[in-house]
Amino acid sequence: MTALVDLYDPDTYSAGVPHDVFTELRRTQPVFWQNVPDQLGYWAVLRHADVVHVSRNPNLFSAEAGGVVIEDLDPERLARMREMILSMDPPRHIAYRKPLAPEFRARVIAGLETQIRDITRQVLDDVRGRSDVEFVHEVVGGIPTQVIGKLFGLPEADWDLLHDLAERNTSGQDPDINPGEANEEAGSADSSMKMALYGMDFAADRRTMAPQGDLMDIILGSEFDGRFLTDADIGSMLVQMITAGNDTTVSMMAGGLLALMLHPGQLAEVSQDASLIPGAVEEILRWHNPLHYFRRTATEDTTIGDTSIAAGDKVAMYYTSANRDELVFDDPQRFDISRSPNPQLSFGIGEHFCLGVHLARLEGRVFFEELLGSFRSFELAGDPVRVRSNLNNGLKRLPVCLGS
């Protein structure tokens, strides 16, 4: 069987995720071979159990060997990606997470709630009284940027620049977002390099300053895998952490509002009962997961289900498909804010489970509490426009009429 659409082609996702194709492939070819122009193709892993299997075996399915995007990177870009925590294999990955993990524990992150709520309220106050807003950039875009900026002690004057670079890092295939490049790869080489260089300069400046009481103090003052980080190391680390903290959170917030507007009964329920918001956030993450996939590379001959995988093969874990697996979720195409249990995989699982999971959930909960408490109605004021990307499951425009 040949797929009804090309799972690699970013244009496939521009009009909407092809969930009907994913459904058919889960039934007939759950580990599906997808060709890639001018490069080796890859195995698309589509079932929940198989994505979990790949995730839980990081030595067999390496993040470091070829990076986490489908495209084969040139040696310089691959070397930079390997300095990001999301692309490290054990035991190095564990050693790099260890100094940071205490700062991302639930109890520590909970201490940021007042700050996040103040940021959210200010952003919403700025659009109060306006009938129509472009929700992606005029509302949600500024929230995670400010949260991450304060967490790392980044100068406020640089926040807009970093948000722009983060958006291009995950949406490099969209010519509206990233007009200066060929728009063929999932990530933007130019924006990643600019952010890495920014991070190096920022680290160098911070070394000359007294401690500021933020996360950068931890990064500068801790040993990672037995050594202190160089400015280049920190630049690579910041590319991942700023990008993950910005653009993927924007996707969750904007996609979440769209999902609720498309299901007005559930929007009314959650608007009337704030205790439903944490469950709604989990369902939003399942329904509109921020990233379609991450790649691994097989380190030896193996199998996934009934499919033989050769050493060196690319393997892409499709969270977008796994999150709607009929074998795990009842009526998986239904958006249901009361869904329980909800073992969605948008934060990954196993070795690379998202370090910022508690921060993302807190931002999502606070955002929807403040949004739904501030406005009485939400209506589309135009057609939503999706990002052209096979990596970022995001929106680039969401015109909304807010009723105050």
KOLZATI-428453 format. One line per 2 residues: number of its first residue (from 1); their letters; for each residue x, y, z of N, C-alpha, C, O. Coordinates in steps of 0.1 Angstrom, whole numbers. Example, Ala and Ser with C-alpha at 12.3 -4.5 7.8 and 13.67 -1.06 7.14 Angstrom:
<recs>
1> AS> 132/-57/78/123/-45/78/132/-33/78/142/-33/85; 128/-22/71/137/-11/71/129/0/79/134/11/80;
</recs>
This chain:
<recs>
1> MT> 8/-12/0/0/0/0/9/13/0/19/13/7; 5/22/-8/11/35/-8/3/45/0/-10/45/-2;
3> AL> 9/53/8/1/63/16/-7/72/7/-2/76/-4; -19/76/11/-27/85/4/-21/99/3/-24/107/-7;
5> VD> -12/102/12/-4/115/11/10/112/15/14/101/20; 19/122/12/33/121/16/35/126/30/33/138/32;
7> LY> 38/117/39/39/121/53/51/131/55/52/138/66; 61/131/46/72/140/48/69/154/42/75/164/48;
9> DP> 61/155/32/59/168/26/52/178/35/41/175/40; 59/189/38/52/199/47/39/205/42/31/209/50;
11> DT> 37/204/29/24/209/24/13/200/28/1/204/28; 16/188/31/5/178/36/-2/184/48/-14/181/49;
13> YS> 5/191/57/-1/195/69/-7/209/69/-13/214/79; -5/216/58/-9/230/57/-24/232/58/-29/241/64;
15> AG> -32/223/53/-46/223/53/-52/216/65/-65/216/66; -44/209/72/-49/202/84/-42/188/84/-38/183/74;
17> VP> -41/183/96/-34/170/98/-42/159/91/-54/158/93; -36/150/84/-43/139/77/-46/128/86/-41/117/84;
19> HD> -55/130/96/-58/120/106/-64/107/99/-62/96/105; -72/109/88/-78/97/82/-67/88/77/-68/76/77;
21> VF> -56/94/71/-45/86/66/-38/79/77/-34/67/77; -35/86/88/-28/80/100/-37/69/105/-31/58/109;
23> TE> -50/70/105/-59/60/110/-57/47/102/-56/36/107; -58/49/88/-56/38/79/-43/31/80/-42/19/80;
25> LR> -32/39/82/-19/33/83/-17/26/96/-10/16/96; -22/31/107/-21/24/119/-27/10/118/-23/0/124;
27> RT> -38/9/110/-45/-4/108/-37/-13/99/-36/-26/101; -31/-8/88/-25/-16/77/-10/-17/77/-4/-27/75;
29> QP> -3/-5/80/11/-5/80/16/5/91/20/16/89; 15/0/104/18/10/115/32/14/116/35/23/123;
31> VF> 41/6/109/55/11/108/57/13/93/59/3/86; 56/25/88/54/28/74/67/34/68/72/44/74;
33> WQ> 72/29/57/83/35/50/79/47/42/71/46/33; 86/58/45/83/71/38/96/75/31/106/77/37;
35> NV> 95/77/18/106/82/10/108/97/13/99/105/16; 121/102/11/125/116/12/133/120/0/142/113/-4;
37> PD> 129/131/-6/137/135/-18/152/137/-15/156/144/-6; 160/130/-24/175/132/-23/181/128/-11/193/130/-8;
39> QL> 174/120/-2/180/115/10/174/101/13/164/97/7; 180/94/22/174/82/27/161/85/34/160/94/41;
41> GY> 151/76/31/138/78/37/138/73/52/149/72/58; 126/71/57/126/68/72/114/59/74/104/59/66;
43> WA> 114/53/86/102/45/91/94/54/100/99/60/110; 81/56/96/72/64/104/65/54/113/58/45/109;
45> VL> 67/57/126/62/48/137/49/54/142/49/65/147; 38/48/140/25/54/142/16/50/153/7/57/158;
47> RH> 19/38/159/11/33/170/17/38/183/29/39/185; 8/40/193/12/44/206/22/35/213/33/39/217;
49> AD> 20/22/213/29/12/219/42/12/212/53/10/219; 43/14/199/56/13/192/64/26/195/76/26/196;
51> VV> 57/38/196/64/50/199/69/49/213/81/53/216; 62/43/223/67/41/236/79/32/236/89/34/243;
53> HV> 78/21/228/90/11/227/102/19/222/113/17/228; 101/27/212/113/34/206/118/44/217/130/45/219;
55> SR> 109/51/224/113/60/234/120/54/246/129/60/251; 116/42/249/121/36/261/134/28/259/139/22/268;
57> NP> 139/28/247/151/21/243/161/30/236/164/29/225; 166/40/244/175/51/238/188/46/233/194/52/225;
59> NL> 193/34/238/206/29/233/204/22/219/213/22/211; 192/16/217/189/9/205/184/19/194/187/18/182;
61> FS> 177/30/199/172/40/190/178/53/194/173/60/204; 189/58/188/197/69/192/192/82/188/188/84/176;
63> AE> 192/92/197/189/106/194/201/113/189/201/122/181; 213/108/193/226/114/190/232/111/177/238/119/171;
65> AG> 229/99/172/236/94/160/233/103/148/242/107/140; 220/106/146/216/115/134/208/127/138/204/134/129;
67> GV> 207/130/151/199/141/155/184/137/155/180/126/154; 175/147/158/161/145/160/152/150/149/140/149/151;
69> VI> 157/155/138/149/158/127/152/149/116/163/143/115; 142/147/107/143/137/96/155/139/87/162/130/83;
71> ED> 157/152/84/167/155/74/181/152/79/184/153/90; 190/147/69/204/145/73/211/159/74/211/166/64;
73> LD> 217/161/85/223/174/87/238/174/83/244/163/84; 243/185/79/257/186/76/265/184/89/259/186/100;
75> PE> 278/180/89/285/177/101/285/188/111/285/186/123; 286/201/107/286/212/117/273/213/124/273/215/136;
77> RL> 262/212/117/249/213/123/246/201/132/240/203/143; 250/190/128/248/178/136/256/179/149/251/175/159;
79> AR> 268/184/148/276/186/160/269/195/170/270/193/182; 263/206/165/256/215/173/244/209/180/241/211/191;
81> MR> 237/201/171/225/195/177/228/185/188/221/183/197; 240/178/186/244/168/196/247/175/210/248/167/220;
83> EM> 249/188/210/251/195/223/238/199/230/239/205/240; 227/196/223/214/199/230/210/186/237/212/175/233;
85> IL> 204/188/249/200/177/258/190/168/250/191/156/253; 181/173/242/172/164/236/178/155/225/172/145/221;
87> SM> 191/158/222/198/149/212/209/141/218/217/135/211; 210/140/231/220/133/238/215/119/241/204/117/245;
89> DP> 224/109/241/221/95/245/226/93/259/235/100/263; 221/83/266/227/79/279/241/73/277/243/67/267;
91> PR> 250/75/287/247/82/300/249/97/300/246/103/310; 253/102/289/256/117/288/243/125/290/243/135/297;
93> HI> 232/120/285/219/127/286/215/128/301/211/139/305; 217/118/308/213/118/322/223/128/330/218/135/339;
95> AY> 235/127/327/245/136/333/242/151/331/244/159/340; 237/154/319/234/168/316/221/173/322/219/184/325;
97> RK> 211/163/323/198/167/329/200/169/344/192/177/350; 209/162/351/209/161/365/210/175/372/203/177/381;
99> PL> 219/184/368/220/197/374/208/205/373/205/214/381; 200/203/362/189/212/358/176/206/365/167/214/368;
101> AP> 175/193/367/163/187/371/157/193/384/145/195/384; 165/196/394/159/202/406/152/215/403/142/218/410;
103> EF> 156/223/394/150/236/391/137/234/383/129/244/382; 134/222/378/122/220/370/112/211/378/102/206/372;
105> RA> 115/208/390/105/200/398/92/207/400/92/220/399; 82/200/402/68/205/403/67/216/414/61/227/412;
107> RV> 74/213/425/73/223/437/80/236/433/75/246/437; 91/235/426/99/247/423/91/255/412/89/267/414;
109> IA> 86/248/402/79/255/391/66/261/397/62/272/392; 60/255/407/47/260/412/50/274/418/41/283/419;
111> GL> 62/277/422/65/290/428/65/301/417/66/313/421; 64/298/404/63/307/394/49/312/390/47/320/381;
113> ET> 39/306/397/25/308/393/22/323/393/16/328/383; 25/330/404/21/344/405/27/352/393/21/360/387;
115> QI> 40/349/391/47/356/380/40/353/366/38/363/358; 37/341/364/31/337/351/17/343/350/13/347/339;
117> RD> 10/343/361/-4/349/361/-3/364/358/-12/369/351; 6/371/364/8/385/362/11/388/347/5/397/341;
119> IT> 20/380/341/23/382/327/11/380/318/8/387/309; 4/369/321/-8/366/313/-19/377/314/-25/381/304;
121> RQ> -21/382/326/-31/392/328/-27/405/320/-36/411/314; -14/408/320/-10/420/313/-12/419/298/-17/428/292;
123> VL> -9/407/293/-11/405/279/-25/406/275/-29/412/265; -34/400/283/-48/400/280/-54/414/282/-63/418/274;
125> DD> -49/422/292/-53/435/293/-50/444/281/-57/453/278; -39/441/275/-35/448/263/-44/447/251/-45/456/242;
127> VR> -52/436/251/-61/434/239/-76/436/244/-85/435/235; -78/439/256/-91/441/261/-97/453/254/-91/463/253;
129> GR> -110/452/250/-117/463/243/-115/462/228/-122/470/221; -107/454/223/-105/452/209/-115/441/205/-115/430/211;
131> SD> -122/442/194/-131/432/190/-124/420/183/-127/409/186; -114/423/174/-107/413/167/-92/413/170/-86/424/171;
133> VE> -87/401/173/-72/401/175/-67/389/167/-74/379/164; -54/390/163/-47/378/157/-40/371/169/-30/375/174;
135> FV> -47/360/173/-44/354/186/-30/349/187/-24/349/198; -24/344/177/-11/337/177/0/347/182/7/345/191;
137> HE> 0/358/175/11/368/177/8/379/186/16/384/194; -5/383/187/-9/395/195/-12/391/209/-13/399/218;
139> VV> -15/378/212/-18/373/225/-8/363/230/1/366/238; -9/351/225/-1/340/232/14/341/229/22/336/237;
141> GG> 18/347/218/32/348/215/40/354/225/52/350/227; 35/364/232/43/371/242/44/365/256/53/368/263;
143> IP> 36/355/259/35/349/272/47/340/275/55/343/284; 49/329/267/61/321/270/74/328/268/84/325/275;
145> TQ> 75/337/259/87/345/257/91/352/270/102/352/274; 81/359/277/84/366/289/87/356/300/96/359/308;
147> VI> 80/345/301/83/335/312/97/330/310/105/329/320; 101/325/298/115/320/296/125/331/298/136/329/304;
149> GK> 122/343/294/131/354/295/134/357/310/146/359/313; 124/357/318/126/359/333/133/347/339/141/349/349;
151> LF> 130/335/335/136/323/341/151/322/339/158/319/348; 155/327/327/169/326/324/176/340/326/189/341/325;
153> GL> 169/350/330/175/363/331/179/370/318/188/377/318; 172/367/307/175/373/294/170/387/294/159/390/299;
155> PE> 178/396/288/174/410/288/161/412/280/158/407/270; 152/420/286/139/422/280/139/428/266/131/425/258;
157> AD> 149/435/263/151/441/250/153/431/239/151/433/227; 157/419/243/160/408/234/149/398/232/150/389/224;
159> WD> 138/399/240/127/389/240/121/387/226/118/376/222; 118/398/219/111/397/206/120/390/196/116/382/189;
161> LL> 133/394/197/143/387/188/143/372/190/142/364/181; 143/368/203/144/354/206/131/347/203/132/335/198;
163> HD> 120/353/204/107/347/200/107/344/185/103/334/180; 112/354/177/112/353/163/122/342/159/118/334/150;
165> LA> 133/340/165/143/330/162/137/316/166/138/306/158; 130/315/177/124/303/182/113/298/172/113/286/169;
167> ER> 105/307/167/95/304/158/101/299/145/96/289/139; 112/305/140/118/300/128/125/287/130/127/279/121;
169> NT> 130/284/142/137/271/145/128/259/142/132/249/138; 115/260/146/106/249/144/97/250/132/90/241/129;
171> SG> 97/262/125/89/264/114/97/269/101/92/277/94; 109/263/100/118/267/89/113/264/75/118/269/66;
173> QD> 102/256/74/97/252/61/87/262/56/82/261/45; 83/271/64/72/281/60/78/294/55/85/301/63;
175> PD> 76/297/43/82/309/37/77/322/43/84/332/43; 65/322/49/60/334/56/68/337/69/71/348/73;
177> IN> 72/326/76/79/327/89/94/328/86/101/335/94; 99/321/76/113/320/74/116/323/59/120/313/52;
179> PG> 115/335/55/116/338/40/130/338/35/132/338/23; 140/337/43/154/339/38/161/326/35/172/326/30;
181> EA> 154/314/37/161/302/34/153/293/24/142/298/19; 158/281/21/152/273/10/139/266/15/132/261/6;
183> NE> 136/267/28/123/261/33/122/247/30/111/242/27; 133/239/31/132/225/28/134/216/40/130/205/41;
185> EA> 140/222/51/143/214/63/134/218/74/129/230/74; 132/209/83/123/212/94/128/223/103/120/231/109;
187> GS> 140/224/105/146/235/113/154/245/105/159/241/94; 155/257/110/162/267/102/177/268/107/180/270/119;
189> AD> 186/265/98/200/266/101/204/280/105/212/282/115; 199/290/98/203/304/101/199/308/114/206/314/122;
191> SS> 186/306/118/181/310/130/187/303/142/189/309/153; 189/290/140/196/282/151/210/287/154/214/289/165;
193> MK> 217/291/143/230/296/145/230/310/152/238/312/161; 221/318/148/219/331/154/216/330/169/222/338/177;
195> MA> 207/321/172/204/319/186/216/314/194/218/318/205; 223/304/188/235/299/195/245/309/197/251/310/208;
197> LY> 248/318/187/257/329/189/252/339/200/260/344/208; 239/341/200/234/350/210/236/344/224/241/351/233;
199> GM> 234/331/225/236/324/238/250/324/243/253/326/254; 260/323/233/274/324/237/277/337/242/284/339/252;
201> DF> 273/348/235/275/362/240/269/364/253/275/371/262; 257/359/255/250/361/268/257/354/279/258/360/290;
203> AA> 262/342/277/269/335/287/282/342/291/286/343/302; 289/347/280/301/355/283/299/367/291/306/371/300;
205> DR> 288/374/288/284/386/296/281/382/311/285/389/320; 273/371/312/269/368/326/281/363/335/280/365/347;
207> RT> 291/358/328/303/354/336/310/366/343/317/365/353; 307/378/338/313/390/343/304/397/354/308/406/360;
209> MA> 292/391/356/283/397/365/281/389/378/285/377/379; 277/395/388/273/388/401/261/379/398/254/382/389;
211> PQ> 259/369/407/248/360/405/235/368/405/233/377/413; 225/364/397/213/371/395/201/363/401/190/368/401;
213> GD> 203/351/406/193/343/412/183/337/402/171/335/405; 188/333/390/180/327/380/187/314/375/197/310/380;
215> LM> 180/309/365/185/296/360/199/296/354/206/287/354; 203/308/348/216/309/342/227/308/353/238/303/350;
217> DI> 224/312/365/234/309/376/237/295/378/248/290/380; 226/286/377/228/272/378/236/266/367/245/258/369;
219> IL> 233/271/354/240/266/343/255/270/343/263/262/340; 258/282/347/272/286/348/279/280/359/291/278/358;
221> GS> 272/277/370/279/273/382/279/258/385/285/253/395; 274/250/376/273/235/378/282/228/368/284/232/357;
223> EF> 286/216/373/293/207/364/283/198/357/274/192/363; 285/196/344/277/188/336/286/177/330/295/179/323;
225> DG> 283/164/334/291/153/330/306/155/334/315/152/326; 308/161/346/321/162/351/329/174/347/341/175/349;
227> RF> 322/184/340/330/196/336/320/207/336/308/206/334; 325/220/336/317/232/335/315/234/320/324/231/312;
229> LT> 304/240/316/301/243/302/309/255/297/311/264/304; 313/253/284/319/265/277/307/274/272/296/270/273;
231> DA> 311/286/267/301/294/262/294/288/250/282/290/248; 302/280/242/296/273/230/286/263/235/275/261/229;
233> DI> 289/256/245/280/246/251/267/252/255/256/247/252; 268/264/262/256/271/267/248/276/255/236/276/256;
235> GS> 255/281/245/247/285/233/239/274/227/227/277/224; 244/262/226/236/251/221/225/247/230/214/244/226;
237> ML> 228/247/243/217/244/253/206/254/252/194/250/253; 209/267/251/199/277/251/190/276/238/178/280/238;
239> VQ> 196/272/227/188/270/215/176/261/218/165/264/214; 179/249/224/168/240/227/159/246/237/146/245/235;
241> MI> 164/251/248/155/255/259/146/267/256/135/267/260; 152/276/249/144/288/245/134/284/235/122/288/236;
243> TA> 138/276/225/128/272/215/117/264/221/105/266/218; 120/254/229/110/245/235/101/254/244/89/251/244;
245> GN> 106/263/251/98/271/260/89/282/253/80/287/259; 93/285/241/85/295/233/75/289/224/63/289/226;
247> DT> 80/284/212/71/282/201/62/270/204/50/270/200; 67/259/211/58/248/213/47/252/223/35/247/222;
249> TV> 49/261/232/39/265/242/29/274/235/17/273/238; 34/282/225/24/290/217/15/281/210/3/284/209;
251> SM> 20/270/204/12/261/197/1/255/206/-10/253/201; 5/251/218/-5/245/227/-16/255/230/-28/252/230;
253> MA> -12/268/233/-22/278/237/-32/281/226/-44/281/227; -26/284/214/-34/288/203/-43/276/198/-54/278/195;
255> GG> -36/265/197/-43/253/192/-54/249/202/-65/244/198; -52/252/215/-62/249/225/-74/257/224/-85/252/225;
257> LL> -72/270/222/-84/279/220/-92/275/208/-104/274/208; -85/272/197/-92/267/185/-100/255/188/-111/254/184;
259> AL> -94/245/194/-101/233/198/-114/236/206/-124/230/203; -113/244/215/-124/248/224/-135/255/216/-147/253/217;
261> ML> -131/264/207/-141/271/198/-148/262/189/-159/264/186; -141/252/184/-147/242/176/-156/232/183/-164/225/177;
263> HP> -156/233/196/-164/224/205/-171/233/215/-167/233/227; -181/241/211/-186/252/220/-192/246/233/-192/253/243;
265> GQ> -198/234/232/-203/229/244/-193/227/255/-195/230/267; -181/222/251/-170/220/261/-164/233/265/-159/235/276;
267> LA> -164/243/255/-159/256/259/-168/262/270/-163/268/279; -181/260/269/-190/265/279/-188/258/292/-188/265/303;
269> EV> -186/245/292/-183/238/304/-171/243/312/-171/245/324; -160/244/304/-148/247/311/-148/262/315/-141/266/324;
271> SQ> -155/270/308/-157/284/312/-164/286/325/-161/295/333; -173/277/327/-182/278/340/-175/270/351/-179/273/363;
273> DA> -166/262/349/-160/254/360/-145/253/357/-140/244/350; -137/261/364/-123/262/363/-116/249/367/-104/246/363;
275> SL> -122/241/375/-116/228/379/-114/219/367/-107/209/369; -121/221/356/-120/213/344/-108/216/336/-104/209/327;
277> IP> -101/228/339/-90/232/331/-78/223/330/-73/221/319; -73/217/341/-62/208/340/-65/197/330/-56/193/322;
279> GA> -77/191/331/-80/180/322/-81/185/308/-78/178/298; -86/197/306/-87/203/293/-74/205/286/-72/203/274;
281> VE> -64/209/295/-50/211/290/-45/198/285/-38/197/274; -47/187/292/-42/174/288/-48/170/275/-41/164/266;
283> EI> -61/172/273/-68/169/261/-63/177/249/-62/173/238; -61/190/252/-55/199/242/-41/193/237/-39/193/225;
285> LR> -33/189/247/-20/184/243/-21/171/235/-13/168/226; -31/163/238/-34/151/229/-39/155/216/-34/150/205;
287> WH> -49/163/215/-56/167/203/-48/176/194/-48/174/182; -40/185/200/-32/194/192/-18/194/197/-13/205/201;
289> NP> -11/183/197/2/182/202/11/191/194/10/192/182; 20/198/201/28/208/194/38/204/183/39/211/173;
291> LH> 43/192/185/53/187/174/47/173/169/43/165/176; 49/172/156/44/160/149/53/148/153/48/137/155;
293> YF> 66/150/153/75/138/155/88/142/161/91/154/162; 96/132/165/110/133/167/116/121/161/110/110/161;
295> RR> 128/123/156/136/112/150/145/105/159/150/111/169; 147/92/156/158/84/162/165/77/151/160/76/140;
297> TA> 177/71/154/184/63/144/187/49/150/193/49/161; 184/38/143/186/25/149/201/22/149/208/25/140;
299> TE> 206/17/161/220/15/162/224/0/159/236/-3/157; 214/-8/157/216/-22/153/204/-28/146/193/-22/147;
301> DT> 205/-39/139/193/-45/133/183/-49/144/187/-54/155; 171/-46/142/160/-48/152/147/-50/145/146/-50/133;
303> TI> 136/-50/153/123/-50/148/114/-40/156/117/-38/168; 104/-35/149/94/-27/156/81/-34/152/77/-33/140;
305> GD> 74/-40/161/63/-48/157/67/-59/148/76/-67/151; 61/-60/136/65/-71/126/74/-65/116/77/-73/106;
307> TS> 79/-53/117/88/-47/107/102/-48/111/106/-44/122; 110/-52/101/125/-53/103/131/-39/101/128/-33/91;
309> IA> 139/-35/110/146/-22/110/161/-25/109/166/-33/118; 168/-19/100/182/-21/98/190/-11/106/186/0/108;
311> AG> 202/-15/110/211/-5/117/213/7/108/216/5/96; 212/19/113/214/31/105/201/36/100/201/48/95;
313> DK> 190/29/101/177/34/96/172/45/104/174/45/116; 166/55/98/159/66/105/145/61/110/138/53/102;
315> VA> 142/65/122/129/61/127/122/74/133/128/81/141; 110/77/128/103/89/133/91/85/142/82/78/137;
317> MY> 91/90/154/80/87/163/70/98/161/71/109/165; 58/93/156/48/103/152/38/104/164/29/96/166;
319> YT> 40/114/172/31/117/183/17/120/179/7/117/185; 16/127/167/3/131/162/-5/119/159/-18/119/161;
321> SA> 1/108/155/-7/96/152/-9/88/165/-20/83/168; 2/86/173/1/79/186/-10/84/195/-16/77/202;
323> NR> -11/97/195/-21/104/204/-36/101/200/-45/105/207; -37/95/188/-51/91/184/-52/76/181/-60/72/172;
325> DE> -44/68/188/-44/54/186/-57/47/192/-59/49/204; -64/41/183/-77/34/188/-74/23/198/-83/20/206;
327> LV> -62/18/199/-59/7/208/-57/13/222/-56/5/232; -56/26/223/-53/32/236/-64/42/241/-67/43/252;
329> FD> -70/49/231/-79/60/234/-93/56/229/-94/52/217; -103/56/237/-117/54/233/-121/66/224/-119/78/228;
331> DP> -127/63/213/-132/73/204/-121/84/202/-124/96/205; -110/81/196/-98/90/197/-100/102/189/-92/112/191;
333> QR> -109/103/179/-110/115/171/-120/125/178/-122/136/173; -125/121/189/-133/130/197/-125/139/207/-117/133/214;
335> FD> -127/152/206/-121/161/216/-130/160/229/-142/163/229; -123/156/240/-131/154/252/-123/158/264/-113/152/268;
337> IS> -127/170/270/-119/176/281/-120/167/294/-112/170/303; -129/158/294/-131/149/306/-124/136/304/-125/127/312;
339> RS> -116/134/293/-110/121/290/-101/117/302/-92/124/306; -103/105/306/-95/99/317/-96/84/317/-107/78/317;
341> PN> -84/77/316/-70/83/316/-67/89/303/-74/87/293; -56/96/302/-52/103/290/-37/102/289/-30/112/291;
343> PQ> -32/91/284/-18/89/283/-12/95/271/-5/88/263; -15/107/268/-9/114/256/6/115/257/12/115/268;
345> LS> 12/115/245/27/114/244/33/127/240/45/127/235; 26/138/241/32/151/236/44/155/243/52/163/238;
347> FG> 46/150/256/59/154/263/69/143/262/79/143/268; 66/133/253/75/121/252/73/112/264/63/113/271;
349> IG> 82/102/265/81/92/276/95/86/277/103/85/267; 98/81/289/111/75/291/123/84/293/121/95/299;
351> EH> 134/81/287/147/88/289/145/103/286/150/112/293; 138/106/275/137/120/271/124/127/274/120/137/268;
353> FC> 117/122/285/105/129/289/108/144/292/118/147/298; 100/152/287/102/167/287/106/172/300/99/170/310;
355> LG> 118/179/301/123/185/313/113/196/318/112/198/330; 107/203/309/98/214/312/84/211/313/75/220/312;
357> VH> 80/198/316/66/194/316/58/202/326/47/206/323; 63/204/338/56/211/349/54/226/345/43/231/348;
359> LA> 64/231/339/62/245/334/52/247/323/44/256/324; 52/238/314/42/238/303/28/237/308/19/244/304;
361> RL> 26/227/317/13/225/323/8/237/331/-3/241/330; 17/243/338/14/254/346/10/266/337/0/273/340;
363> EG> 18/269/327/15/279/318/2/277/311/-6/286/310; -1/265/307/-14/262/301/-26/264/310/-36/270/306;
365> RV> -24/259/322/-35/260/332/-38/275/335/-49/280/335; -27/283/338/-29/297/342/-35/305/330/-43/313/332;
367> FF> -30/302/318/-34/309/306/-49/307/304/-56/317/303; -54/295/305/-68/293/302/-77/297/314/-88/302/312;
369> EE> -72/297/326/-79/303/337/-81/318/335/-92/323/337; -71/325/331/-72/339/330/-80/343/317/-88/352/317;
371> LL> -77/335/306/-84/338/294/-99/336/295/-107/345/292; -103/325/301/-118/322/302/-124/330/313/-136/332/313;
373> GS> -116/335/322/-122/344/332/-122/358/328/-129/366/335; -116/362/317/-115/376/313/-125/379/302/-129/391/300;
375> FR> -129/369/294/-137/372/282/-149/362/283/-148/351/287; -161/367/278/-173/359/279/-176/351/267/-184/342/267;
377> SF> -170/355/255/-172/348/243/-160/348/234/-151/357/235; -159/337/226/-148/336/216/-154/331/203/-160/320/203;
379> EL> -151/338/193/-156/334/179/-145/336/169/-137/346/170; -144/327/159/-135/329/149/-138/341/140/-150/343/137;
381> AG> -129/350/137/-131/362/130/-125/360/115/-124/370/108; -122/348/112/-116/345/99/-111/331/100/-112/324/110;
383> DP> -105/326/89/-100/313/88/-86/311/95/-78/319/93; -85/301/104/-72/299/109/-62/294/98/-66/288/88;
385> VR> -49/298/100/-39/294/90/-28/286/97/-22/291/107; -26/274/92/-16/265/98/-2/268/93/0/274/82;
387> VR> 8/265/101/22/266/97/25/255/87/20/244/88; 32/259/77/37/249/67/49/242/73/60/247/72;
389> SN> 47/230/78/57/223/85/54/208/87/42/205/90; 64/200/85/61/186/89/66/183/103/65/171/108;
391> LN> 71/193/110/75/191/124/66/199/134/62/193/143; 63/211/131/56/220/140/41/219/137/37/222/126;
393> NG> 33/213/146/19/212/145/12/225/150/5/225/160; 15/236/143/11/249/149/2/257/140/0/254/128;
395> LK> -2/268/145/-10/279/138/-1/291/136/6/295/145; -2/297/125/6/310/123/-4/322/123/1/333/125;
397> RL> -17/319/121/-27/330/123/-40/324/128/-44/314/124; -45/331/138/-58/327/144/-66/340/147/-65/345/158;
399> PV> -74/344/137/-82/356/140/-94/353/149/-102/344/146; -95/360/160/-105/357/170/-112/370/174/-106/381/176;
401> CL> -125/369/176/-133/380/182/-135/377/196/-142/366/200; -130/385/205/-131/383/220/-143/392/225/-143/404/223;
403> GS> -152/386/232/-163/393/238/-161/395/253/-160/385/260; -159/408/257/-156/411/271/-168/414/279/-168/417/291;
</recs>
